[in-house]
Amino acid sequence: MKYKIYHIKGVKIGVSIKPKKRVKKQGYNNYEILEEHLDVYEVSDREIQLQREYGYPVDKLPYWRTLKIVTKEGMSKGGKVTGKNNAKSGHMAKICKLGGATGCIPIRQYTKSGKFIKEFISQSEASSLLNINLGNLSSHLKGKLKTTGGFVFEYANKLTC
């Protein structure tokens, strides 16, 4: 999926998959595409950087926290999730509306020396993307292991699903 950073001159900088539709919905017609990214975390960081550079108000939440992201953390009250994200599991998947109800607790990844690397929406996402055993990651976050997968992790702010 391609995320596009759009610029409405004199108004704002934002991110959308379909900027033409988004800009029109906001009541504007003219805009320019500043950048395109495939990684939602990268585009989120870059949007905030560009907002600062251009002197616009900076979003309170990074773009990725405004999305519904499918996680592999089990069952939810919602309906069955279909598509690539659910093809292997064959069960209900939790849909996390980042910024809303309880259940998703983001975690942050650091080097052993304490340098911040990345934030993940859940233990499951970090485990999957970094190929780290989920049980070891959980034990590490509970303080039972000093590191896991060569990294240090900690809980970030609690989100709601």
Secondary structure as the mmCIF struct_conf table of DSSP 4:
data_model
#
loop_
_struct_conf.conf_type_id
_struct_conf.id
_struct_conf.beg_label_comp_id
_struct_conf.beg_label_asym_id
_struct_conf.beg_label_seq_id
_struct_conf.end_label_comp_id
_struct_conf.end_label_asym_id
_struct_conf.end_label_seq_id
STRN STRN1 TYR A 3 ILE A 8
TURN_TY1_P TURN_TY1_P1 LYS A 9 VAL A 11
STRN STRN2 LYS A 12 SER A 16
BEND BEND1 ILE A 17 LYS A 18
HELX_RH_AL_P HELX_RH_AL_P1 PRO A 19 LYS A 25
TURN_TY1_P TURN_TY1_P2 GLN A 26 GLY A 27
STRN STRN3 GLU A 32 HIS A 37
BEND BEND2 LEU A 38 LEU A 38
HELX_RH_AL_P HELX_RH_AL_P2 VAL A 40 TYR A 54
TURN_TY1_P TURN_TY1_P3 GLY A 55 GLY A 55
HELX_LH_PP_P HELX_LH_PP_P1 TYR A 56 ASP A 59
BEND BEND3 LYS A 60 LEU A 61
HELX_RH_3T_P HELX_RH_3T_P1 TYR A 63 THR A 66
BEND BEND4 LEU A 67 LEU A 67
STRN STRN4 LYS A 68 VAL A 70
BEND BEND5 LYS A 72 GLU A 73
BEND BEND6 LYS A 77 GLY A 78
BEND BEND7 GLY A 83 GLY A 83
HELX_RH_AL_P HELX_RH_AL_P3 LYS A 84 ALA A 87
TURN_TY1_P TURN_TY1_P4 LYS A 88 SER A 89
BEND BEND8 HIS A 91 HIS A 91
STRN STRN5 ILE A 95 LYS A 97
TURN_TY1_P TURN_TY1_P5 LEU A 98 GLY A 99
BEND BEND9 GLY A 100 GLY A 103
STRN STRN6 ILE A 107 TYR A 110
TURN_TY1_P TURN_TY1_P6 LYS A 112 SER A 113
STRN STRN7 PHE A 116 PHE A 120
BEND BEND10 ILE A 121 SER A 122
HELX_RH_AL_P HELX_RH_AL_P4 GLN A 123 LEU A 130
TURN_TY1_P TURN_TY1_P7 ASN A 131 ASN A 131
HELX_RH_AL_P HELX_RH_AL_P5 LEU A 134 LEU A 141
TURN_TY1_P TURN_TY1_P8 LYS A 142 GLY A 143
BEND BEND11 LYS A 144 LYS A 146
STRN STRN8 THR A 148 THR A 148
TURN_TY1_P TURN_TY1_P9 GLY A 149 GLY A 150
STRN STRN9 PHE A 151 PHE A 151
STRN STRN10 VAL A 152 TYR A 155
#
